[in-house]
């Protein structure tokens, strides 16, 4: 599987509870936090839920 780098660029404050919990599930707790994860369908679905709060890059 390919790896992706997810970086939180906007705050989870004032967001629905589901989006806050999705950020935590991705391992993002603070602004500008970065996490490298496998690009599984489950992870890509979580990224799609919070795509307005994060940036995603493919890692080679």
PDB file of N, CA, C and O in Angstrom:
ATOM      1  N   UNK A   1       0.831  -1.181   0.000  1.00  0.00           N
ATOM      2  CA  UNK A   1       0.000   0.000   0.000  1.00  0.00           C
ATOM      3  C   UNK A   1       0.879   1.249   0.000  1.00  0.00           C
ATOM      4  O   UNK A   1       2.002   1.253   0.506  1.00  0.00           O
ATOM      5  N   UNK A   2       0.331   2.289  -0.578  1.00  0.00           N
ATOM      6  CA  UNK A   2       1.019   3.574  -0.587  1.00  0.00           C
ATOM      7  C   UNK A   2       0.886   4.241   0.779  1.00  0.00           C
ATOM      8  O   UNK A   2      -0.063   3.989   1.522  1.00  0.00           O
ATOM      9  N   UNK A   3       1.844   5.086   1.087  1.00  0.00           N
ATOM     10  CA  UNK A   3       1.778   5.850   2.332  1.00  0.00           C
ATOM     11  C   UNK A   3       1.404   7.277   1.987  1.00  0.00           C
ATOM     12  O   UNK A   3       1.760   7.791   0.927  1.00  0.00           O
ATOM     13  N   UNK A   4       0.676   7.911   2.903  1.00  0.00           N
ATOM     14  CA  UNK A   4       0.326   9.318   2.742  1.00  0.00           C
ATOM     15  C   UNK A   4       0.707  10.070   4.002  1.00  0.00           C
ATOM     16  O   UNK A   4       0.725   9.502   5.095  1.00  0.00           O
ATOM     17  N   UNK A   5       1.015  11.363   3.844  1.00  0.00           N
ATOM     18  CA  UNK A   5       1.337  12.235   4.961  1.00  0.00           C
ATOM     19  C   UNK A   5       0.162  13.194   5.138  1.00  0.00           C
ATOM     20  O   UNK A   5      -0.192  13.929   4.216  1.00  0.00           O
ATOM     21  N   UNK A   6      -0.435  13.182   6.321  1.00  0.00           N
ATOM     22  CA  UNK A   6      -1.590  14.016   6.622  1.00  0.00           C
ATOM     23  C   UNK A   6      -1.144  15.097   7.604  1.00  0.00           C
ATOM     24  O   UNK A   6      -0.556  14.792   8.641  1.00  0.00           O
ATOM     25  N   UNK A   7      -1.425  16.360   7.276  1.00  0.00           N
ATOM     26  CA  UNK A   7      -1.062  17.482   8.135  1.00  0.00           C
ATOM     27  C   UNK A   7      -2.308  18.294   8.450  1.00  0.00           C
ATOM     28  O   UNK A   7      -3.055  18.669   7.546  1.00  0.00           O
ATOM     29  N   UNK A   8      -2.534  18.566   9.726  1.00  0.00           N
ATOM     30  CA  UNK A   8      -3.679  19.382  10.126  1.00  0.00           C
ATOM     31  C   UNK A   8      -3.328  20.848   9.915  1.00  0.00           C
ATOM     32  O   UNK A   8      -2.337  21.335  10.460  1.00  0.00           O
ATOM     33  N   UNK A   9      -4.141  21.561   9.121  1.00  0.00           N
ATOM     34  CA  UNK A   9      -3.866  22.965   8.822  1.00  0.00           C
ATOM     35  C   UNK A   9      -4.921  23.906   9.388  1.00  0.00           C
ATOM     36  O   UNK A   9      -4.696  25.115   9.432  1.00  0.00           O
ATOM     37  N   UNK A  10      -6.061  23.387   9.819  1.00  0.00           N
ATOM     38  CA  UNK A  10      -7.101  24.209  10.443  1.00  0.00           C
ATOM     39  C   UNK A  10      -7.516  23.557  11.755  1.00  0.00           C
ATOM     40  O   UNK A  10      -7.362  22.350  11.944  1.00  0.00           O
ATOM     41  N   UNK A  11      -8.038  24.370  12.646  1.00  0.00           N
ATOM     42  CA  UNK A  11      -8.406  23.912  13.979  1.00  0.00           C
ATOM     43  C   UNK A  11      -9.701  23.104  13.968  1.00  0.00           C
ATOM     44  O   UNK A  11     -10.573  23.309  13.124  1.00  0.00           O
ATOM     45  N   UNK A  12      -9.806  22.192  14.914  1.00  0.00           N
ATOM     46  CA  UNK A  12     -11.028  21.422  15.092  1.00  0.00           C
ATOM     47  C   UNK A  12     -12.039  22.119  15.991  1.00  0.00           C
ATOM     48  O   UNK A  12     -13.141  21.614  16.203  1.00  0.00           O
ATOM     49  N   UNK A  13     -11.663  23.282  16.518  1.00  0.00           N
ATOM     50  CA  UNK A  13     -12.573  24.048  17.374  1.00  0.00           C
ATOM     51  C   UNK A  13     -13.772  24.513  16.551  1.00  0.00           C
ATOM     52  O   UNK A  13     -13.624  24.906  15.394  1.00  0.00           O
ATOM     53  N   UNK A  14     -14.940  24.466  17.146  1.00  0.00           N
ATOM     54  CA  UNK A  14     -16.187  24.896  16.500  1.00  0.00           C
ATOM     55  C   UNK A  14     -16.581  23.987  15.332  1.00  0.00           C
ATOM     56  O   UNK A  14     -17.284  24.421  14.419  1.00  0.00           O
ATOM     57  N   UNK A  15     -16.139  22.752  15.358  1.00  0.00           N
ATOM     58  CA  UNK A  15     -16.497  21.771  14.336  1.00  0.00           C
ATOM     59  C   UNK A  15     -17.412  20.734  14.973  1.00  0.00           C
ATOM     60  O   UNK A  15     -17.416  20.586  16.195  1.00  0.00           O
ATOM     61  N   UNK A  16     -18.191  20.008  14.162  1.00  0.00           N
ATOM     62  CA  UNK A  16     -19.029  18.940  14.716  1.00  0.00           C
ATOM     63  C   UNK A  16     -18.183  17.883  15.432  1.00  0.00           C
ATOM     64  O   UNK A  16     -17.021  17.663  15.092  1.00  0.00           O
ATOM     65  N   UNK A  17     -18.785  17.244  16.416  1.00  0.00           N
ATOM     66  CA  UNK A  17     -18.086  16.235  17.235  1.00  0.00           C
ATOM     67  C   UNK A  17     -17.496  15.125  16.369  1.00  0.00           C
ATOM     68  O   UNK A  17     -16.411  14.620  16.659  1.00  0.00           O
ATOM     69  N   UNK A  18     -18.201  14.749  15.315  1.00  0.00           N
ATOM     70  CA  UNK A  18     -17.721  13.678  14.435  1.00  0.00           C
ATOM     71  C   UNK A  18     -16.383  14.051  13.792  1.00  0.00           C
ATOM     72  O   UNK A  18     -15.493  13.208  13.676  1.00  0.00           O
ATOM     73  N   UNK A  19     -16.241  15.306  13.377  1.00  0.00           N
ATOM     74  CA  UNK A  19     -14.989  15.739  12.758  1.00  0.00           C
ATOM     75  C   UNK A  19     -13.864  15.803  13.787  1.00  0.00           C
ATOM     76  O   UNK A  19     -12.722  15.463  13.474  1.00  0.00           O
ATOM     77  N   UNK A  20     -14.170  16.229  14.997  1.00  0.00           N
ATOM     78  CA  UNK A  20     -13.156  16.262  16.061  1.00  0.00           C
ATOM     79  C   UNK A  20     -12.633  14.860  16.351  1.00  0.00           C
ATOM     80  O   UNK A  20     -11.428  14.649  16.488  1.00  0.00           O
ATOM     81  N   UNK A  21     -13.559  13.904  16.443  1.00  0.00           N
ATOM     82  CA  UNK A  21     -13.156  12.527  16.738  1.00  0.00           C
ATOM     83  C   UNK A  21     -12.392  11.905  15.572  1.00  0.00           C
ATOM     84  O   UNK A  21     -11.511  11.071  15.779  1.00  0.00           O
ATOM     85  N   UNK A  22     -12.728  12.307  14.358  1.00  0.00           N
ATOM     86  CA  UNK A  22     -12.007  11.802  13.190  1.00  0.00           C
ATOM     87  C   UNK A  22     -10.567  12.297  13.201  1.00  0.00           C
ATOM     88  O   UNK A  22      -9.650  11.539  12.887  1.00  0.00           O
ATOM     89  N   UNK A  23     -10.361  13.561  13.558  1.00  0.00           N
ATOM     90  CA  UNK A  23      -8.993  14.083  13.664  1.00  0.00           C
ATOM     91  C   UNK A  23      -8.192  13.299  14.697  1.00  0.00           C
ATOM     92  O   UNK A  23      -7.036  12.949  14.458  1.00  0.00           O
ATOM     93  N   UNK A  24      -8.805  13.023  15.843  1.00  0.00           N
ATOM     94  CA  UNK A  24      -8.112  12.243  16.875  1.00  0.00           C
ATOM     95  C   UNK A  24      -7.818  10.831  16.398  1.00  0.00           C
ATOM     96  O   UNK A  24      -6.752  10.289  16.691  1.00  0.00           O
ATOM     97  N   UNK A  25      -8.748  10.227  15.665  1.00  0.00           N
ATOM     98  CA  UNK A  25      -8.546   8.871  15.151  1.00  0.00           C
ATOM     99  C   UNK A  25      -7.398   8.826  14.146  1.00  0.00           C
ATOM    100  O   UNK A  25      -6.715   7.810  14.023  1.00  0.00           O
ATOM    101  N   UNK A  26      -7.190   9.921  13.435  1.00  0.00           N
ATOM    102  CA  UNK A  26      -6.072  10.004  12.491  1.00  0.00           C
ATOM    103  C   UNK A  26      -4.756  10.300  13.208  1.00  0.00           C
ATOM    104  O   UNK A  26      -3.690  10.238  12.594  1.00  0.00           O
ATOM    105  N   UNK A  27      -4.821  10.623  14.505  1.00  0.00           N
ATOM    106  CA  UNK A  27      -3.611  10.896  15.281  1.00  0.00           C
ATOM    107  C   UNK A  27      -3.198  12.350  15.259  1.00  0.00           C
ATOM    108  O   UNK A  27      -2.051  12.678  15.565  1.00  0.00           O
ATOM    109  N   UNK A  28      -4.132  13.236  14.896  1.00  0.00           N
ATOM    110  CA  UNK A  28      -3.828  14.663  14.819  1.00  0.00           C
ATOM    111  C   UNK A  28      -4.447  15.367  16.019  1.00  0.00           C
ATOM    112  O   UNK A  28      -5.669  15.443  16.139  1.00  0.00           O
ATOM    113  N   UNK A  29      -3.599  15.882  16.907  1.00  0.00           N
ATOM    114  CA  UNK A  29      -4.092  16.502  18.136  1.00  0.00           C
ATOM    115  C   UNK A  29      -3.870  18.005  18.151  1.00  0.00           C
ATOM    116  O   UNK A  29      -4.562  18.719  18.877  1.00  0.00           O
ATOM    117  N   UNK A  30      -2.917  18.504  17.362  1.00  0.00           N
ATOM    118  CA  UNK A  30      -2.586  19.922  17.382  1.00  0.00           C
ATOM    119  C   UNK A  30      -2.473  20.443  15.961  1.00  0.00           C
ATOM    120  O   UNK A  30      -2.360  19.674  15.006  1.00  0.00           O
ATOM    121  N   UNK A  31      -2.506  21.754  15.840  1.00  0.00           N
ATOM    122  CA  UNK A  31      -2.293  22.388  14.549  1.00  0.00           C
ATOM    123  C   UNK A  31      -0.897  22.050  14.039  1.00  0.00           C
ATOM    124  O   UNK A  31       0.052  21.961  14.819  1.00  0.00           O
ATOM    125  N   UNK A  32      -0.778  21.865  12.749  1.00  0.00           N
ATOM    126  CA  UNK A  32       0.475  21.551  12.064  1.00  0.00           C
ATOM    127  C   UNK A  32       1.056  20.194  12.471  1.00  0.00           C
ATOM    128  O   UNK A  32       2.221  19.911  12.192  1.00  0.00           O
ATOM    129  N   UNK A  33       0.257  19.363  13.123  1.00  0.00           N
ATOM    130  CA  UNK A  33       0.690  18.003  13.438  1.00  0.00           C
ATOM    131  C   UNK A  33       0.680  17.189  12.147  1.00  0.00           C
ATOM    132  O   UNK A  33      -0.216  17.346  11.317  1.00  0.00           O
ATOM    133  N   UNK A  34       1.676  16.321  11.980  1.00  0.00           N
ATOM    134  CA  UNK A  34       1.787  15.507  10.776  1.00  0.00           C
ATOM    135  C   UNK A  34       1.855  14.048  11.162  1.00  0.00           C
ATOM    136  O   UNK A  34       2.478  13.680  12.158  1.00  0.00           O
ATOM    137  N   UNK A  35       1.203  13.215  10.356  1.00  0.00           N
ATOM    138  CA  UNK A  35       1.185  11.778  10.606  1.00  0.00           C
ATOM    139  C   UNK A  35       1.331  11.064   9.268  1.00  0.00           C
ATOM    140  O   UNK A  35       0.687  11.439   8.288  1.00  0.00           O
ATOM    141  N   UNK A  36       2.179  10.034   9.225  1.00  0.00           N
ATOM    142  CA  UNK A  36       2.306   9.196   8.033  1.00  0.00           C
ATOM    143  C   UNK A  36       1.546   7.907   8.283  1.00  0.00           C
ATOM    144  O   UNK A  36       1.774   7.225   9.282  1.00  0.00           O
ATOM    145  N   UNK A  37       0.630   7.572   7.359  1.00  0.00           N
ATOM    146  CA  UNK A  37      -0.197   6.379   7.503  1.00  0.00           C
ATOM    147  C   UNK A  37      -0.321   5.673   6.163  1.00  0.00           C
ATOM    148  O   UNK A  37      -0.054   6.253   5.110  1.00  0.00           O
ATOM    149  N   UNK A  38      -0.733   4.408   6.221  1.00  0.00           N
ATOM    150  CA  UNK A  38      -1.023   3.652   5.004  1.00  0.00           C
ATOM    151  C   UNK A  38      -2.314   4.174   4.392  1.00  0.00           C
ATOM    152  O   UNK A  38      -3.240   4.537   5.117  1.00  0.00           O
ATOM    153  N   UNK A  39      -2.385   4.213   3.076  1.00  0.00           N
ATOM    154  CA  UNK A  39      -3.563   4.741   2.379  1.00  0.00           C
ATOM    155  C   UNK A  39      -4.594   3.638   2.168  1.00  0.00           C
ATOM    156  O   UNK A  39      -4.833   3.208   1.040  1.00  0.00           O
ATOM    157  N   UNK A  40      -5.204   3.185   3.264  1.00  0.00           N
ATOM    158  CA  UNK A  40      -6.248   2.166   3.176  1.00  0.00           C
ATOM    159  C   UNK A  40      -7.584   2.844   2.895  1.00  0.00           C
ATOM    160  O   UNK A  40      -7.707   4.051   3.102  1.00  0.00           O
ATOM    161  N   UNK A  41      -8.582   2.109   2.431  1.00  0.00           N
ATOM    162  CA  UNK A  41      -9.899   2.711   2.196  1.00  0.00           C
ATOM    163  C   UNK A  41     -10.487   3.355   3.455  1.00  0.00           C
ATOM    164  O   UNK A  41     -11.170   4.375   3.363  1.00  0.00           O
ATOM    165  N   UNK A  42     -10.230   2.773   4.625  1.00  0.00           N
ATOM    166  CA  UNK A  42     -10.750   3.328   5.869  1.00  0.00           C
ATOM    167  C   UNK A  42     -10.110   4.689   6.158  1.00  0.00           C
ATOM    168  O   UNK A  42     -10.806   5.638   6.522  1.00  0.00           O
ATOM    169  N   UNK A  43      -8.807   4.784   5.998  1.00  0.00           N
ATOM    170  CA  UNK A  43      -8.090   6.039   6.242  1.00  0.00           C
ATOM    171  C   UNK A  43      -8.521   7.093   5.230  1.00  0.00           C
ATOM    172  O   UNK A  43      -8.735   8.247   5.601  1.00  0.00           O
ATOM    173  N   UNK A  44      -8.651   6.719   3.961  1.00  0.00           N
ATOM    174  CA  UNK A  44      -9.056   7.671   2.929  1.00  0.00           C
ATOM    175  C   UNK A  44     -10.468   8.195   3.194  1.00  0.00           C
ATOM    176  O   UNK A  44     -10.759   9.355   2.902  1.00  0.00           O
ATOM    177  N   UNK A  45     -11.342   7.359   3.740  1.00  0.00           N
ATOM    178  CA  UNK A  45     -12.679   7.808   4.107  1.00  0.00           C
ATOM    179  C   UNK A  45     -12.642   8.819   5.241  1.00  0.00           C
ATOM    180  O   UNK A  45     -13.398   9.791   5.234  1.00  0.00           O
ATOM    181  N   UNK A  46     -11.758   8.594   6.223  1.00  0.00           N
ATOM    182  CA  UNK A  46     -11.622   9.546   7.321  1.00  0.00           C
ATOM    183  C   UNK A  46     -11.054  10.868   6.817  1.00  0.00           C
ATOM    184  O   UNK A  46     -11.479  11.939   7.251  1.00  0.00           O
ATOM    185  N   UNK A  47     -10.091  10.789   5.899  1.00  0.00           N
ATOM    186  CA  UNK A  47      -9.512  12.010   5.336  1.00  0.00           C
ATOM    187  C   UNK A  47     -10.578  12.787   4.578  1.00  0.00           C
ATOM    188  O   UNK A  47     -10.611  14.015   4.645  1.00  0.00           O
ATOM    189  N   UNK A  48     -11.444  12.093   3.862  1.00  0.00           N
ATOM    190  CA  UNK A  48     -12.510  12.750   3.109  1.00  0.00           C
ATOM    191  C   UNK A  48     -13.471  13.488   4.048  1.00  0.00           C
ATOM    192  O   UNK A  48     -14.026  14.524   3.683  1.00  0.00           O
ATOM    193  N   UNK A  49     -13.664  12.954   5.254  1.00  0.00           N
ATOM    194  CA  UNK A  49     -14.550  13.581   6.232  1.00  0.00           C
ATOM    195  C   UNK A  49     -14.003  14.919   6.720  1.00  0.00           C
ATOM    196  O   UNK A  49     -14.774  15.837   6.999  1.00  0.00           O
ATOM    197  N   UNK A  50     -12.683  15.036   6.824  1.00  0.00           N
ATOM    198  CA  UNK A  50     -12.067  16.262   7.347  1.00  0.00           C
ATOM    199  C   UNK A  50     -11.156  16.917   6.317  1.00  0.00           C
ATOM    200  O   UNK A  50     -10.181  17.571   6.688  1.00  0.00           O
ATOM    201  N   UNK A  51     -11.453  16.755   5.037  1.00  0.00           N
ATOM    202  CA  UNK A  51     -10.561  17.252   3.991  1.00  0.00           C
ATOM    203  C   UNK A  51     -10.384  18.768   4.027  1.00  0.00           C
ATOM    204  O   UNK A  51      -9.381  19.278   3.529  1.00  0.00           O
ATOM    205  N   UNK A  52     -11.339  19.496   4.607  1.00  0.00           N
ATOM    206  CA  UNK A  52     -11.227  20.948   4.701  1.00  0.00           C
ATOM    207  C   UNK A  52     -10.329  21.384   5.861  1.00  0.00           C
ATOM    208  O   UNK A  52     -10.026  22.569   5.994  1.00  0.00           O
ATOM    209  N   UNK A  53      -9.904  20.438   6.697  1.00  0.00           N
ATOM    210  CA  UNK A  53      -9.056  20.748   7.848  1.00  0.00           C
ATOM    211  C   UNK A  53      -7.623  20.254   7.683  1.00  0.00           C
ATOM    212  O   UNK A  53      -6.753  20.628   8.469  1.00  0.00           O
ATOM    213  N   UNK A  54      -7.363  19.423   6.677  1.00  0.00           N
ATOM    214  CA  UNK A  54      -6.053  18.794   6.523  1.00  0.00           C
ATOM    215  C   UNK A  54      -5.540  18.951   5.097  1.00  0.00           C
ATOM    216  O   UNK A  54      -6.294  19.249   4.171  1.00  0.00           O
ATOM    217  N   UNK A  55      -4.223  18.740   4.949  1.00  0.00           N
ATOM    218  CA  UNK A  55      -3.628  18.591   3.625  1.00  0.00           C
ATOM    219  C   UNK A  55      -3.045  17.196   3.549  1.00  0.00           C
ATOM    220  O   UNK A  55      -2.604  16.645   4.557  1.00  0.00           O
ATOM    221  N   UNK A  56      -3.043  16.620   2.352  1.00  0.00           N
ATOM    222  CA  UNK A  56      -2.583  15.251   2.168  1.00  0.00           C
ATOM    223  C   UNK A  56      -1.528  15.223   1.071  1.00  0.00           C
ATOM    224  O   UNK A  56      -1.722  15.784  -0.008  1.00  0.00           O
ATOM    225  N   UNK A  57      -0.395  14.557   1.361  1.00  0.00           N
ATOM    226  CA  UNK A  57       0.665  14.384   0.388  1.00  0.00           C
ATOM    227  C   UNK A  57       1.000  12.904   0.289  1.00  0.00           C
ATOM    228  O   UNK A  57       0.932  12.174   1.278  1.00  0.00           O
ATOM    229  N   UNK A  58       1.359  12.472  -0.907  1.00  0.00           N
ATOM    230  CA  UNK A  58       1.782  11.088  -1.082  1.00  0.00           C
ATOM    231  C   UNK A  58       3.258  10.975  -0.756  1.00  0.00           C
ATOM    232  O   UNK A  58       4.053  11.807  -1.194  1.00  0.00           O
ATOM    233  N   UNK A  59       3.636   9.962   0.004  1.00  0.00           N
ATOM    234  CA  UNK A  59       5.021   9.728   0.382  1.00  0.00           C
ATOM    235  C   UNK A  59       5.576   8.641  -0.518  1.00  0.00           C
ATOM    236  O   UNK A  59       4.937   7.612  -0.736  1.00  0.00           O
ATOM    237  N   UNK A  60       6.778   8.878  -1.043  1.00  0.00           N
ATOM    238  CA  UNK A  60       7.371   7.886  -1.945  1.00  0.00           C
ATOM    239  C   UNK A  60       8.374   7.022  -1.235  1.00  0.00           C
ATOM    240  O   UNK A  60       8.968   6.135  -1.848  1.00  0.00           O
TER     241      UNK A  60
END
